[in-house]
Amino acid sequence: MNRHRIQRLGFVLVGCASLLVTAPILLVVASIVVRGASAIDWEFLSTMPSQGMKAGGILPAIVGTLWLLGGTALICIPVGVGGAIYLAEYARDTWFTRAIRLAIVNLAGIPSIVYGLFGLGLFVLFLRLGTSILAASLTLAIMTIPVITSTSEEAIRAVPVEFRTVSASLGGTRWQGIRRIVLPQALPGIITGIILGLLRAAGETAPILFTGAAFFLPRLPRTLLDPTMALPYHLYVITTQVPGMPQQVQYGTALILLLLVLSLNVIATVIRSYFRRRRQW
């Protein structure tokens, strides 16, 4: 009986702790939804800002955010996953590779403002890309690569060694075993790392503040060398820099950013569940 009581007490404590963690988050989300839902309509999503961004829509910020996410993904996914494959499957366990792994972990914890200043110095000034989508995407990619690399390496290492042994015994090369057996089995973890990195990039303001975000643009970007509006920076501007901004517009913008992040989470969950069902261990 004592063990059952202790177990029930443990469940109650864990439940209370979970409630304490999730309740504030749910309250914040509910507040944003209630206050911002009334601002969202077709005009808000499909038109340019007007009247000093106090009216009109947020189309340039939505399109700019998608540009930045697309550019970041094209850069960070091949580099991050490729680095993870090398560290997990090819690199020997030496002091150099251990130092690289330690550097990757440390880079994942650096504040985003540092990446913004780095991107300003390297891409905007030294490489003369200017404040552009390309400079901002490169900066976000550098910030995202450590997250993708570390999580992808762990996912690849979690695949049992027997899969590699069977592939080699059937005459397959190491790369054939990695491409056809290891990577498909590790794909759920790799996708999780990619989405975690892109979600962080989608919500960051400091890196794009110095490298590619514009206060106001009455048009959509045409090339990668154009500056762009973005939802995180746009939300920062209308909440701190524009006096008399209606709260309805502020919460509506926050809700759109929240829906974008949640939609990426849902897509990742569906893809991860699909590949997890196909996993053979």
Secondary structure, DSSP 4 states (H G I P E B T S, - for coil): -HHHHHHHHHHHHHHHHHHHHHHHHHHHHHHHHHHHGGG-SHHHHHS-EETTTTEE--HHHHHHHHHHHHHHHHHHHHHHHHHHHIIIII--SSHHHHHHHHHHHHHHTS-HHHHHHHHIIIIIIIS---SSHHHHHHHHHHHHHHHHHHHHHHHHHTS-HHHHHHHHHTT--HHHHIIIIIHHHHHHHHHHHHHHHHHHHHH--HHHHHHTB-S--SS---STTS-B--HHHHHHHHHHTSTT--HHHHHHHHHHHHHHHHHHHHHHHHHHHHHHHH---
